[in-house]
Amino acid sequence: MLQLFVITVTLGSALLFLVQPMCARFVLPLLGGTPAVWTTCMLFFQAGLLAGYAYTHLLPRRIGNRCHAILHIGLLFLGLWFLPLVIPKESVPPSWPVWWLLGTLTVAIGLPYMLVAANAPLLQRWFALTRPGRDPYFLYAASNLGSFAGLLAYPFLLEPALTRSRQADFWFWGYVPLAVLTTVCALPLFRKSQIAVVPPDAAVDAGPPPSTWRTARWVLLAFVPSSLMLSVTHYLTADIAPIPLFWVIPLGLYLLTFVLAFSGVEWFPQRVLVRSAPVAVLAVVLMLLREANEPVVVVLGLHLLVFTLLALVCHRELARTRPPAQYLTGFYLWLAFGGVLGGLLNGVLAPLLFRGLYEYPLMLVVALLLRPRAHELDTTEVAPPWRAAHRGDLIFALAIGLATLALIFVTRYFEMEPGAITLAIIFVPPLLVSYMFQERTVRYALSLGAVLLASAFHPSSAGRLLHQQRSFFGVHRVVEREDRRYLFHGNTIHGSQDQLPARRLEPLTYYTRQGPAGRFFQKLKGDSRLDHVGLVGLGTGSLAVYANPGQSWTFFEIDPAVVAIAENPDYFTFLANARRTGVDLAVTLGDARLSLRSPGPKLGVLVLDAFGSDSIPVHLLTKEAFLEYRVRLREDGYILVNISNRYVDLKPVVANIAADLNLTCLIWDDTNVSLKEEALGKTASVWVVLTAAGREPNSLGGSWKAVPADSDYSLLRDDYANILPLLRLGW
């Protein structure tokens, strides 16, 4: 039976974490490919885990272990009714789609997921009942090991090899043996008469229940790594690609720290980890203050390393202070509750309360506050941090914050340009002074928090901040630098406008008159195909400069925050100027693929320029998507695609689709931009034009070149889209 319990727990946990990236991958196209999809999905998964743990903890007390086992097995087989997993394709989420997404997942897989989540603690409970005196916590390590294996299996095995429908079938055929094995594991319960009347919570050696602070600390120790994991995931996906591989790396490390913490082997001494945490957090704080994002592998590697260290510290504390087996299910319930709080903070509260990703540095500070002091590592009872604090810590942190503010205002008074030297002058002295007190847990954490708060008054290296807004789809900033305004989404420029009156109507960045997009529209000036133009992705609305009076141009934009910024003439005036000259210009809110299905005139040109930060909405670049575009396009119409990207090579994607659909594909690689052109606002870009075969647009001139299909890369489809071979991260 021991091996059977281990196999069943491992299989259930593998299925539990296999379905998480699978569900998120299925709903990603419905929400514009934004990284926030994963954050919201994680909230659902954590809530499902909490529901499963509550079901395991509370019901056996009410109805007895045997009755609960019968109920659980019956519900497991009832869950087959909801499988295989199906996500509705035609639903249109509202502008704030968090609740829609949570409801959709609940209907699609809520019951099976909750039951699989309940399986691991329930089997550990059954093991403790049928094997008195045996510590069941080794099954928790097996559970996390199975979770880790299932999580890695999706991006590396299932997604590259199977279509979406086949992936759903695979999960179904894993669920069936889990239900059978769980039934077999329950059989010993019915052979031991004492189990029904003596629950483990009533055992004589249970000892006193955990104190309130100890329980609250468990919640916090689970809450902080959960929130940090989602914050790091946001960093990882916002500028590269919201794909399962980059979802599972932080989550996999998160699970691995659980495995290491509860394995019973001290792989890394807790004293070393605790002493390393202050300097690790200091390194990340410096990166955040520097707004560093290059080289991407080094930056993301450091964030992941520090997250892993902090998660391991927290999870080791959970393992070290865990209660006896009699309180096992309650312990897991509090851990799940802390995980849900992390998902709730990052997925729901932070986008509503914060203008930026402020929950990340906040959790770094809280992680430092939860560090046990050296003398507490020899006991399972850890005193609250405020008991070790006194008025001097608060005064010291306040002084550090004021000193940082003073240095900021000094550099601004002398008009020092934001940069590495200015940052060193402002932040290195207070951070070094703070680090001198890293042994004082409260003082050091509060001091770092004070420096981070003061940094809000330091101008960004991108320029003077005029506006910052956070939506479900990301963080948007309008900044001004040297008489020029920029719209940033994450770390990527999404348009710019000169503030000098003589150049306010001059398109900049990827859309300059000398670039591929500008030359394209200038060559077509007077062509009837420009009478009706569709543009996927709004940005600042720069392309509206090329619209002429009487023409009808429609922008399709999924993010209401971007629409509000582009429509506000206090920030950018491209849309207002076009309307003033007589252009029939409209902005349609919603996902472009869904919006383009609505009745409307045939388009002469369709522009695809939809990027969340620098990441790709893959669902806009599949074969089925281009088939839909052609339905809305005139027979002689053009599809113009902006494939400029730092981390993903999109050329073979578009070329292969063009070859499969018998379209002509031309590319203009305009990445060699001179210093003079950069000074005038031009940005390196790569554009592709697609049109019907035999209608090669020779009249476009410029540097357009034919692009052949590339057999080394598979065709992207709605049911199968593997972009891992397209990544170019410079490892």
Helices and strands as residue ranges (DSSP letters): H 2-27, G 28-31, H 36-63, H 65-78, G 79-82, H 98-130, H 137-153, I 154-158, H 159-161, H 164-186, G 187-191, G 193-196, G 200-202, H 212-238, H 244-262, H 270-290, H 296-320, G 325-327, H 328-344, I 345-349, H 350-353, H 359-369, G 374-378, G 385-387, H 391-413, H 420-435, H 441-454, G 455-457, E 464-471, E 474-480, E 484-489, E 492-498, G 501-503, H 516-523, G 528-531, E 532-536, G 542-546, E 552-557, H 560-567, H 574-580, E 584-589, H 592-596, E 603-608, G 618-621, H 623-632, E 633-642, H 651-660, E 663-670, H 675-679, E 685-692, G 698-700, E 705-706, G 724-726
